[in-house]
């Protein structure tokens, strides 16, 4: 999904150099005082073999949990035996999520996300989070080395609801366009405020019709907060579950859930996907970061429709690569979706400008091929 969607999240304690640690809360979350929106940092001196005080509380709670005792045995204290130290960060992070009653964030394969576990999660609006987002945007992991010689527009759907697979695809088919559907496999076969979510039949039908299926993680986690090992494992689970659902095509595209990422994580995806879409508003030109492409959102706010229309009209004289994204496409749509009427208007406007309406992979291939010639 886009910037403020679904999915339980938790934070990893922040580690510093030996003998020194940042001070952090013993529970994942933010402080609740006047500085609640900013992580508090401080210095804590300690012996080299001793965990920081906050982490000791977390580790002690985790070591006593049934999830970890299955892995280590009931008499292994946190950090005191080889089996505890051998547990991966991913397992410990998952167990910590369980202690927070967050359903473990669905890291293990086969986990599904129900309406009950899909609480309304909002990425942080703290000053620190804003600085990190700005830093991530300025860090270009893989710049687009070619300039689009004509405008190419990609209509995309996050998560994705059945209404996008049905009504959305029908509207695209009316003008001969093909879209991209970013599938969060943990949501497959469930229902939430977006309506009914996709299933294996939708994957097969869309692929047969020429649309593209992209990845969107297994559990819709906030990639800016989870450890890199967790993010990559979640993406791998997403890809494997797509195969188990009958999708055997190579997945070349990915979209960041909530649009959230961080600078050091983007290069890790450059070896896995050809292009990755974000949610920051804008169009893509030569030099744009292929690991965080900009996009135009269509949501319940009518102004989003007008903004998208204005950008698409302007692109007729300024060739660019444009992504348009939404979620559900239905009359009684969510705040993150749009109506069939509005979606049809934008699709037809895009066609009338003379732009090519393509899947992201087809658009990227055409841009690169033109550059090589």
C-alpha positions as CSV (number, residue, x, y, z in Angstrom):
1,X,0.0,0.0,0.0
2,X,0.9,3.6,0.1
3,X,2.1,5.8,2.9
4,X,-0.3,5.1,5.7
5,X,-1.9,1.8,5.2
6,X,-1.9,-1.4,7.2
7,X,0.3,-3.8,9.0
8,X,1.6,-4.2,12.5
9,X,5.2,-3.1,13.0
10,X,7.8,-3.0,15.7
11,X,11.2,-1.5,16.0
12,X,14.7,-3.0,16.5
13,X,16.9,-1.6,19.2
14,X,19.6,0.6,17.8
15,X,23.1,-0.6,18.3
16,X,26.2,1.5,18.6
17,X,29.9,0.9,18.8
18,X,31.5,-1.4,21.5
19,X,31.0,-0.2,25.1
20,X,28.5,2.4,24.0
21,X,24.9,2.1,23.1
22,X,22.1,4.5,22.3
23,X,19.5,4.6,25.1
24,X,16.2,3.3,24.0
25,X,12.9,2.1,25.5
26,X,12.5,-1.4,26.7
27,X,9.5,-1.9,24.6
28,X,9.2,-1.2,20.9
29,X,7.5,2.1,20.3
30,X,8.0,5.8,20.8
31,X,8.1,7.9,24.0
32,X,4.9,9.6,25.0
33,X,6.1,12.9,26.4
34,X,6.4,16.2,24.5
35,X,9.2,14.7,22.5
36,X,7.2,11.7,21.7
37,X,7.7,12.0,18.0
38,X,11.5,11.9,18.2
39,X,13.6,9.0,19.4
40,X,15.6,9.9,22.5
41,X,19.3,9.3,22.2
42,X,21.9,9.1,24.9
43,X,25.2,7.4,25.8
44,X,25.4,4.4,28.1
45,X,28.8,3.0,29.1
46,X,28.9,-0.7,29.9
47,X,31.2,-3.8,29.8
48,X,32.0,-5.2,26.4
49,X,30.1,-8.4,27.0
50,X,27.0,-6.8,28.5
51,X,23.9,-5.8,26.5
52,X,22.5,-2.2,27.0
53,X,20.0,-2.0,29.8
54,X,17.0,-1.5,27.5
55,X,18.0,-4.5,25.3
56,X,18.6,-6.6,28.4
57,X,14.9,-6.1,29.4
58,X,13.8,-7.1,25.9
59,X,16.2,-10.1,25.7
60,X,15.0,-11.3,29.1
61,X,11.4,-11.2,28.1
62,X,12.1,-12.8,24.7
63,X,14.2,-15.6,26.3
64,X,11.3,-16.5,28.6
65,X,8.8,-16.6,25.7
66,X,7.5,-20.0,24.5
67,X,8.6,-19.1,20.9
68,X,12.3,-18.7,21.9
69,X,12.3,-21.6,24.4
70,X,11.3,-23.9,21.6
71,X,14.6,-22.9,19.9
72,X,16.9,-22.7,22.9
73,X,15.5,-24.8,25.7
74,X,13.8,-23.6,28.9
75,X,17.0,-22.9,30.9
76,X,18.9,-20.7,28.5
77,X,19.0,-17.1,29.7
78,X,19.2,-14.2,27.3
79,X,22.8,-14.0,25.9
80,X,24.1,-16.6,28.3
81,X,24.4,-19.7,26.0
82,X,25.4,-20.6,22.5
83,X,21.9,-21.5,21.4
84,X,20.6,-18.0,22.3
85,X,23.5,-16.3,20.5
86,X,22.9,-18.5,17.5
87,X,19.3,-17.3,17.1
88,X,19.1,-15.0,14.1
89,X,18.1,-11.4,14.5
90,X,15.0,-12.3,12.4
91,X,13.8,-14.9,15.0
92,X,14.4,-12.6,17.9
93,X,12.7,-9.7,16.2
94,X,9.7,-12.0,15.4
95,X,9.5,-13.1,19.0
96,X,9.6,-9.6,20.2
97,X,6.7,-8.8,17.9
98,X,4.9,-11.7,19.4
99,X,5.5,-10.4,22.9
100,X,3.9,-7.1,21.8
101,X,0.9,-9.0,20.6
102,X,1.6,-8.1,17.0
103,X,1.2,-11.5,15.5
104,X,4.8,-11.8,14.7
105,X,4.4,-9.6,11.6
106,X,3.9,-12.7,9.5
107,X,7.5,-13.5,8.7
108,X,7.1,-17.2,8.5
109,X,5.8,-18.7,5.2
110,X,2.2,-19.5,5.1
111,X,1.3,-16.7,7.6
112,X,-1.7,-14.7,6.5
113,X,-3.0,-11.4,7.6
114,X,-6.6,-11.1,8.7
115,X,-8.7,-8.0,9.3
116,X,-8.1,-8.4,13.0
117,X,-4.3,-8.3,12.7
118,X,-4.3,-5.5,10.1
119,X,-4.5,-2.6,12.5
120,X,-4.4,0.9,11.1
121,X,-0.6,1.5,11.0
122,X,0.8,4.9,10.3
123,X,4.5,5.5,9.5
124,X,6.1,8.0,11.9
125,X,5.8,11.7,11.2
126,X,8.6,12.5,13.6
127,X,11.4,14.9,12.7
128,X,13.9,12.1,12.7
129,X,11.6,10.1,10.3
130,X,11.3,13.0,8.0
131,X,15.1,13.5,7.9
132,X,15.5,9.8,7.2
133,X,13.0,9.9,4.3
134,X,14.8,12.9,2.8
135,X,18.1,11.1,3.1
136,X,16.7,8.0,1.4
137,X,15.4,10.1,-1.5
138,X,18.7,11.9,-2.0
139,X,20.6,8.6,-2.0
140,X,20.2,7.2,-5.6
141,X,20.9,3.5,-5.5
142,X,20.5,3.0,-9.3
143,X,19.9,6.1,-11.5
144,X,18.0,5.8,-14.7
145,X,20.7,6.3,-17.3
146,X,18.3,7.1,-20.2
147,X,15.8,9.9,-20.9
148,X,12.3,8.9,-22.0
149,X,11.9,10.1,-25.6
150,X,8.1,9.9,-25.2
151,X,5.8,9.8,-22.2
152,X,5.1,6.3,-20.8
153,X,2.4,5.9,-18.1
154,X,2.1,2.9,-15.8
155,X,-1.2,2.4,-13.9
156,X,-0.5,0.4,-10.8
157,X,-2.4,-1.0,-7.9
158,X,-1.0,-1.7,-4.4
159,X,-1.8,-4.8,-2.2
160,X,-4.2,-5.5,-4.4
161,X,-8.0,-5.6,-4.0
162,X,-10.2,-7.7,-6.3
163,X,-11.9,-4.5,-7.5
164,X,-8.6,-3.4,-9.0
165,X,-8.2,-6.8,-10.7
166,X,-11.8,-6.7,-12.0
167,X,-13.0,-3.1,-12.5
168,X,-9.5,-1.6,-12.8
169,X,-8.4,-4.1,-15.4
170,X,-11.7,-3.6,-17.4
171,X,-11.1,0.1,-17.6
172,X,-7.5,-0.4,-18.7
173,X,-8.6,-2.9,-21.3
174,X,-11.0,-0.4,-22.8
175,X,-8.1,1.6,-24.1
176,X,-5.7,-1.3,-24.7
177,X,-3.6,-0.4,-21.6
178,X,-1.8,-2.9,-19.3
179,X,-1.2,-2.3,-15.6
180,X,0.9,-3.6,-12.7
181,X,-0.5,-5.2,-9.6
182,X,1.8,-5.2,-6.5
183,X,0.7,-8.3,-4.6
184,X,1.1,-8.5,-0.8
185,X,0.7,-12.3,-0.5
186,X,-0.1,-12.1,3.3
187,X,-3.3,-10.4,2.4
188,X,-4.4,-12.9,-0.3
189,X,-7.9,-14.3,0.2
190,X,-8.7,-11.8,3.0
191,X,-11.0,-8.8,3.3
192,X,-10.4,-5.4,4.9
193,X,-11.4,-1.8,4.3
194,X,-10.2,-2.1,0.7
195,X,-12.7,-4.9,0.1
196,X,-11.9,-8.4,-0.9
197,X,-8.3,-9.0,-1.7
198,X,-6.8,-11.0,-4.6
199,X,-6.4,-14.7,-4.9
200,X,-4.6,-17.2,-7.2
201,X,-7.3,-16.9,-9.8
202,X,-6.7,-13.2,-10.1
203,X,-3.0,-13.7,-10.6
204,X,-3.6,-16.1,-13.4
205,X,-6.3,-14.0,-15.1
206,X,-4.3,-10.8,-15.0
207,X,-1.1,-12.5,-16.3
208,X,-3.0,-14.1,-19.1
209,X,-4.4,-10.7,-20.1
210,X,-0.9,-9.2,-20.3
211,X,-0.9,-7.3,-17.0
212,X,2.2,-7.5,-14.8
213,X,2.4,-8.8,-11.2
214,X,4.8,-7.0,-8.9
215,X,6.0,-7.8,-5.4
216,X,4.9,-5.9,-2.3
217,X,6.3,-8.0,0.6
218,X,4.6,-10.9,2.4
219,X,3.4,-8.9,5.5
220,X,3.2,-5.3,4.3
221,X,5.9,-4.3,6.8
222,X,7.4,-0.8,7.1
223,X,10.8,-1.4,5.5
224,X,12.2,1.8,7.0
225,X,11.9,0.3,10.5
226,X,12.6,-3.4,10.2
227,X,16.1,-4.8,10.0
228,X,17.4,-5.5,6.5
229,X,17.5,-9.2,7.2
230,X,13.8,-9.1,8.0
231,X,12.9,-7.0,4.9
232,X,14.8,-9.3,2.6
233,X,13.3,-12.4,4.2
234,X,9.8,-11.0,3.9
235,X,10.4,-10.2,0.2
236,X,11.7,-13.7,-0.4
237,X,8.6,-15.1,1.3
238,X,6.5,-12.9,-0.9
239,X,8.1,-14.2,-4.1
240,X,7.9,-17.8,-3.0
241,X,4.3,-17.5,-2.1
242,X,3.5,-16.0,-5.5
243,X,5.0,-19.1,-7.0
244,X,2.9,-21.3,-4.7
245,X,-0.2,-19.5,-5.8
246,X,0.6,-20.3,-9.4
247,X,2.5,-17.3,-10.6
248,X,5.5,-18.6,-12.5
249,X,6.6,-15.4,-14.2
250,X,9.8,-13.6,-13.2
251,X,8.8,-10.8,-10.9
252,X,10.8,-7.7,-12.0
253,X,8.9,-5.0,-10.1
254,X,8.5,-4.0,-6.4
255,X,6.7,-1.3,-4.5
256,X,7.6,-0.1,-1.0
257,X,4.8,-0.7,1.4
258,X,3.7,2.8,2.7
259,X,6.4,4.1,0.4
260,X,8.8,3.6,3.3
261,X,12.5,2.7,2.8
262,X,15.9,3.9,3.9
263,X,19.1,4.8,2.1
264,X,21.2,1.7,3.0
265,X,18.3,-0.7,2.1
266,X,17.7,0.4,-1.5
267,X,20.9,-1.0,-3.0
268,X,20.0,-4.4,-1.5
269,X,17.0,-4.5,-3.8
270,X,18.9,-3.5,-6.9
271,X,20.0,-7.1,-7.4
272,X,16.5,-8.4,-7.0
273,X,14.3,-6.1,-9.1
274,X,14.6,-4.0,-12.2
275,X,12.6,-1.1,-10.7
276,X,11.0,-0.2,-7.4
277,X,8.2,2.3,-7.0
278,X,7.7,4.7,-4.1
279,X,4.9,7.1,-3.4
280,X,6.5,10.5,-3.5
281,X,4.8,12.7,-6.0
282,X,6.5,13.4,-9.3
283,X,7.5,12.1,-12.7
284,X,10.6,10.1,-13.6
285,X,13.3,11.3,-16.0
286,X,16.9,10.6,-16.7
287,X,18.7,10.3,-13.3
288,X,15.7,9.2,-11.4
289,X,16.3,6.5,-8.9
290,X,15.1,3.1,-10.2
291,X,15.0,1.9,-6.6
292,X,12.5,4.7,-5.5
293,X,10.6,5.9,-8.5
294,X,8.1,8.7,-8.0
295,X,4.4,8.3,-8.6
296,X,1.0,10.1,-8.6
297,X,-1.6,8.8,-6.2
298,X,-5.4,8.6,-6.9
299,X,-7.3,8.5,-3.6
300,X,-10.6,9.7,-2.1
301,X,-9.4,13.4,-2.2
302,X,-10.7,14.8,-5.5
303,X,-7.7,17.1,-5.6
304,X,-5.5,14.0,-6.2
305,X,-7.5,13.4,-9.4
306,X,-6.9,17.0,-10.5
307,X,-3.2,16.9,-9.7
308,X,-2.7,13.7,-11.7
309,X,-4.7,15.1,-14.6
310,X,-2.5,18.3,-14.7
311,X,0.7,16.3,-14.6
312,X,-0.4,14.0,-17.4
313,X,-1.5,16.8,-19.6
314,X,1.8,18.6,-19.1
315,X,3.7,15.4,-20.0
316,X,2.5,15.7,-23.6
317,X,5.2,18.4,-24.1
318,X,7.7,17.1,-21.5
319,X,8.4,13.4,-22.1
320,X,8.7,11.4,-18.9
321,X,7.9,8.1,-17.2
322,X,4.9,8.4,-15.0
323,X,3.5,6.0,-12.4
324,X,-0.1,6.3,-11.3
325,X,-1.2,4.2,-8.2
326,X,-4.3,3.5,-6.2
327,X,-5.8,0.7,-4.3
328,X,-9.5,-0.3,-4.7
329,X,-11.5,0.8,-7.7
330,X,-15.2,0.9,-6.8
331,X,-18.0,3.3,-6.0
332,X,-17.9,2.8,-2.3
333,X,-14.1,3.0,-2.2
334,X,-11.8,3.5,0.7
335,X,-9.9,6.6,1.4
336,X,-6.9,5.1,-0.4
337,X,-8.9,4.1,-3.5
338,X,-10.8,5.8,-6.3
339,X,-14.1,5.5,-8.1
340,X,-14.5,3.8,-11.5
341,X,-15.5,7.2,-12.9
342,X,-12.4,9.0,-11.7
343,X,-10.1,6.2,-12.8
344,X,-11.7,6.0,-16.2
345,X,-11.2,9.8,-16.6
346,X,-7.5,9.6,-15.9
347,X,-6.9,6.5,-18.0
348,X,-8.7,8.1,-21.0
349,X,-6.9,11.4,-20.5
350,X,-3.6,9.5,-20.6
351,X,-4.5,7.8,-23.8
352,X,-5.6,11.1,-25.4
353,X,-2.3,12.7,-24.7
354,X,-0.6,10.2,-26.9
355,X,1.3,8.5,-24.1
356,X,2.2,4.9,-24.2
357,X,0.2,3.1,-21.4
358,X,2.4,0.1,-20.5
359,X,3.5,-2.1,-17.7
360,X,6.5,-0.9,-15.8
361,X,8.8,-3.6,-17.2
362,X,7.7,-2.8,-20.8
363,X,8.2,0.9,-20.2
364,X,11.7,0.4,-18.8
365,X,12.7,-1.9,-21.5
366,X,11.6,0.6,-24.2
367,X,13.4,3.5,-22.5
368,X,16.7,1.5,-22.2
369,X,16.4,0.1,-25.8
370,X,15.9,3.6,-27.2
371,X,19.0,4.8,-25.3
372,X,21.1,1.9,-26.6
373,X,20.1,2.6,-30.2
